[in-house]
């Protein structure tokens, strides 16, 4: 009798914790979906001029429009595009009409187009400000000597291009380049695994409840089969 009571108490307590964690993940899923929807809406708003001192938090994904000169000073950041394989992001210094020198993420090129000649030209760019956080503990250091980059490190890229630490990711341009595919910012890179987490916690709860029920049934059966 005492064993059954302990099993019931422990079973209920652990099941409550597991179900609570599952419920919390469902709530987080609703929050994350709303956050992603807000970001998508923000990304596609009417573009504005690049602020003088944009904030990496408040102005992340800010839609901007800027006119100036796309220079030939560029960096190559290793990347991979679905359906195309490995290639590079082309990061270029961009000189605005009002004398600023910013950075422009022009988009993706295949490996065999990395060393194409991309001449200097004037253009009007519509894009989004971005401060990507791509470096992890396993990311190799950027090779500045050979111009091979493994992450878009804003301060380091700005230093290499002698530009402000402001990156505009191209969404549209009036000077399209055949071998450069714009790779605009979106929410695809923002993880949203809360549904999987919720299913996992609810599954653990179901397995736990079934296990406790089985132990109680086994104890009850053993008691019933015990000789008087």
Secondary structure, DSSP 8 states (H G I E B T S, - for coil): -HHHHHHHHHHHHHHHHHHHHHHHHHHHHHHHHHHHHHHHHHHTS--B---TT--TTTTTT-EEEEEEEEEEEEEEEEEEETTTEEEEEEEEEEEETTS-EEEEEEEEEEGGGTT-----EEEEEEEEEE------TT----BTTTTBBSS--HHHHHHHHT--S-EEEEEEESS--TT-B-----STTS---HHHHHHHHHHHHHHHHHHHHHHHHHHHHHHHHS--
